[in-house]
Amino acid sequence: MKKVYLSVVGFSLLCRLNAYSQTKQDSTFSKHSVSLYEPVDHPDTSAYKPRRLRLDEINFVTSYYHQDGNHSAVTGGIGTERVIDFANALDLHLVWFNKQMNKNTLAVGLGFDYHSAASQAFVSQSGASSPTGTRIYPSLDWTVENEKKGTTFGIGTYYSGEYNYQSLGADAHFSIKTDNKMGEFGAKVQGYFDHVTLIYPSEFIPQTTVTTTGGTTVVTTASGNTISSNGQSTGHSSNIPSSPRNTYSLSLSYSQIINSRLQIMFLGDVVTQNGYLGLPFHRVYFSNGKDTIEKLPSSRFKLPIGFRANYFLGDNLILRGYYRYYADDWGVKSNTVGLEVPYKVTPFFSISPFYRFYNQSAAKYFAPYGEHSPTDEYYTSNYEYAKFNSQFFGVGFRIAPPKGVFGWQGLHELEIRYGHYTQTTDLVSDVISLNFGFK
């Protein structure tokens, strides 16, 4: 389910950050520099900086995601990939100024997802496993900005928990502007410390055993619980074990304002992973008809690099272009090209059509259903590692009237965004997202 969550939450964040890449580390352009919103006349309060803690902004994002396909990794690369996901996220921004008049921002986030995945039921061969699940993901980020020096420093932490996957992350980020304030260098280090619950397909789970010793019968279940013949527990119990997965990344960026119309940004990441990098409920069927559990290397190195450009065509139209190249030591290479064209229909209403094309080569450990050899060292039939092309396109609508949305002064903006995704493996999906911005 991780891939689904990234799709839904990433698309939801587009409503707030006007992003159009595949990785969250790439969304570092200043929102104000590309905004279509023109503020109405208000008294100039730019010189006033309250020191007390105040609630600066609230954002609530809700989205609905639906996908369908026929290459489920749970059943070895065949079978339904139908998924429905409801995602909701709340983000609070608290601001205050310290004695040195540095701006402090505390971002507090909380997200909750509910999903239903048809293939999840077939972790059990009988299809009796639960097809539904939930995920909760709180986050906390503290940033200090020194306007005089043009520097920003921050730290963050986040957690994501669902039944079969637990993730704890932390980061530190820093940026500094050039002397003329036209350029900015940014750096971010991140670490994710995950645990994968080892839920195996039903045919690979140890069966219940019965032993008799000294006239006492002891029943040991597949989960490790033991019960004696007198109905009492022996006191031994073991939970489903888990295996660690660690991810470390370094993200670097440099943005430059070329002139009043053109802004560019260069991005690069170095990512390394180690630990259990597969999923224990993904089956693989060999060419001899026997099945087993997906097996992948215990380390992976990723290197994505990207480029963004924003060009302002007059007062009403912006061209946002993006390119990203990715390569890793599993043999996957990919290219992403994206374009978004926000058009300001009125000072308070804009429309933003977007398009993204993506292609990738197959990982050297991938083969479709029934094509792996029993002698292969590593093997997967997860089509996330297959060769494919994909397209993602849609449109967003944003309103920010001077008297608030629907006349509610506190609701300063509303954005609705729809996207349709197609993949040459026959996977298709649709997602619609609503973002409510409160001031």
Summary of the structure (lengths in Angstrom):
residues: 439
radius of gyration: 25.0
end to end distance: 34.0
largest distance: 89.7
contacts: 1363
relative contact order: 0.15
helix: 8%
strand: 56%
